[in-house]
Amino acid sequence: MIRKKAAIILAAGKGKRMKSDIPKVLHTIDGKPLITHLLETLSKMDFDKIVLVIGHKGEQVIEQTRDFEVEYVWQKEQLGTGHAVLMAKDLFEGYDGDIIVAAGDVPFLSRESINKVFDTHIKNNVAATCLSADFDDSTGYGRIIRKPGTDILLDIIEEKDADPDTKKIREINSGTFCFDCRSLFSILQKVGNNNAQKEHYLTDTIKLLNAEGKTCAVVKASNPLEVKGINSAEELAAIEKEIKN
């Protein structure tokens, strides 16, 4: 039996460090908006539905993505990634399948890595699977906490909440996850905002699922470059240079 699969793409952010008022996902790389690169990859895969969570100047995001077969949901207040995904809950009423959640500002996420996440998720029969990568400099990223010697994911600790030992971990959360739909929306309603940013982190679902006795897994991306996030004009220029090289 083939399991259903869907995607939720987070595209609501303004991107304060981009030094521009346009939506973060509409900044261009290699002549195309970031979100377009990702949607071109996803549109070649067999998804039952693709949902974009939009917010800051969302009308512009709709205009730029209208050629793709996607649905839209609004995040009116920027209350964190967990809150953003929760906005899509009504669109998945009665849906029985797996959902990949990815950031719209990670343009070069590959089909190979997406399939690797789904395959790991299904093979291990887990509630959630995280795509990770090893970075020489993991500053700014959430750190992966594994069960020693396994692919079992115990927790993800954000940089601003990490102690010095945790900050030494090189394996980072890429921001791409696969969830069992029912587990996802059930646990999201329990995610609080008791953290340095006072936001509802999607990453907190991992700790909460583990606490409920549900297993989570982690698998590394095929190429670390493909999961690099873009948070500033400087990072955008640096990644474009790396891609061209």
N, C-alpha and C positions, 0 to 999 in steps of 0.2 A: 504493500500500500504506500503510495506517494504522499508524503506529508505536505500540507499546505504551507506556503511561506509568503510573508509580506515584509514590507520595509517601512520604517518611520525615519525620516530624515529631518534633523534639527536645523532649521534655517531661519530662526527668529531673531538672532543677535544683531546688534548694531556694530560691534567690533570697535570699541572706543579707541584702541591703539592703532587703528588703520589710518587715522588722521583724515577721515572722510565721513560724510553723513550718509553715504549709500549703504544699503544692507551688506553685511560682511561677505555673504555668499555670492554677491554680485561683483566683487572685485575680480579682475581678470588675470589669467595666467595662460600664456601661449595663445592669446587672442580670444579666449572664451571665459565666461564667468565660472568661478569655482564650482558652483552647483551644477552647471552644465556638464562638466567633465564627469562628475559622479553619476548624474542621471543617464548619461550616454552608456555608462557601464551597466547600470542597473536595468536599463530598458532592454538590454540584450539577454537578460536572465528571465527565468520563468516565475515571476512574482504574481500572486493573485491581486495584490494591490500595493501601491506605493503612496504613502502619505507624507506631505511636507508640512511641518509645523512652522508657521510663519508669524512674524511679529513686527519688528521695526520696518516701516515702509513696505509692508507685505504685498501691497498692490504691485510694486515694482518686481517683486519676486514672482508673482503670478504671471505678470506680463512676459518675463524672461523665460518662464518654464511652460508656457501654455502648449507648446508643441509636444510635450511628453504626456503620457497617460498617467496622471497623478491626481490625488485628491488633496484638499487643503484644510488645515485647521489652524485657528488663531491662538497664539499665546499673548494675551493682551498685556500681562505683567511679566517682567523678566524675573522669575522666582527660582530659577535653576533648571538643570537638565531633567531632573526627575519630574518636576512640575510640567515641563514642556511635553514630555512623553505622555503624561497623564491626560493632557488636553485631547489626545487622540482616542481616548477610551471608548467614547460612544460610537466611533466608526468601526470598532472591533467587537461590537455586541454580538454574541453568538458565534464568534470566529474561533475555530478550533485548529490551531496550527502554530507555527513558529514565526517570530518577528525579529528581523534584524534591525537594530537601531544604530544609526551612523550620523556623524556630523557633516553638515553640508559644506564645511570649510576644509574637508580632507579630500581634495579632488582626485587623487590618484590611487584611491583604494581599488585594488585589483579584483577581478572576477575570481582569480585563483584563491585569494585570501578569503573572500566572502564564502566561497564554496568550502574552504577549509574549516571555517567557523561552523557552518551548517553541519558538515560531516562529523566534526568532533562533538557537536551538540547532540546529534542523533545517535551516534555510536555509543556515547556514554550515558544516554538517557537522563540528561540533567535538566535542571530548571533554568539555568543561565550559562552562557559561555562567553568569555571575554577574549577579544583579539589583543594580543600584547606585542611588544617589540623590545629589543635591547638597544638602548641608546648609550653612547659613550658619555654624553652629558644629559642626564635625566631631569635637570632642573626645570621646574614648572609643571611637571607631569605627575599624575597619581601613580603611586608605586604598587606593584603586584605583590601580594602576600600569598605564597603557595604553601600547601601542606608539603613539608620537606620531601624531595625525591619523587614528587608526583605532579600530575597535571590538574590537581584539585585546587581550586581557587577559594581561599578563606576570606580574603578581604582586599579592598583597594583603599589606600590611604592617600588623601590629597596632599599636595606639597605643603600647603599652609597649615595642615594639621599633623604633619610628620615630625617625629623626633629625629635627632642627628643620625642614629643608626639606620632608621628607615630611609632617610635621604640618600644613603649610600647605595641603595638598591638600584640596579641599572635597568631592570625590567619594568616597563611602564605600561599603563593602560592607554590604548590607542583611542578610546572613546567609541569603539565599535563593539556591539554586543549582539548575541542571539538569545532570545528568551522564549520560553513556552508562554503563549499568549495569556492563559489564565493565571499563571504564576506572576507574570509581569504586572498586570493591572490590580491583582489582589495585593501584592506587596507594596506597590507604589503608594497606596493609600496610607501606609504605615511609615513612610519616609518623613522624618522631621527635618528641622533646619538648625540643629544644635551644633554649629561648626563656625569656623572663622569667618566664612563668607555670609552666614545666615541665609543659605540657599538650600533648596531641596535637591540633593545630589542623586543622580541616577546610580552612581557607584555605591551608594548606601544600600541598594537592594541586595548586594552580594552578602554583606554581613547579616542582614535581616533574613534572607533565605537560608543561610547556614544555621542561624539561630532556630529556625523552624524545622531543622533536620533535612532540608533539601540540599542536594549537591550542586555545586557550580564548578565549571571547568575553565581552563585557559589554554590558548594555543597561540603560537607566535606567527606573526605576519611573514609572508614569503620574502619581503624586502622592507627593512625599516623605513626607507625613504617614503614609501607609499602611505604611511600612517602619520606623517609629520603634520601637525596642525599649523595653521597660519593665523597668528594673532597680531601681527604688526606689518606695516609696509616693508620693513627691513626683512622680515621672515619671508614675505611674499617674493621679494626680489631674490633672496638667497635660494629658495626652492626652485624658482624658475631657472636660475643659473645652473643648479644641480641637474635638473631635468634635461636641459639643453646639452649639458656635458655628457 
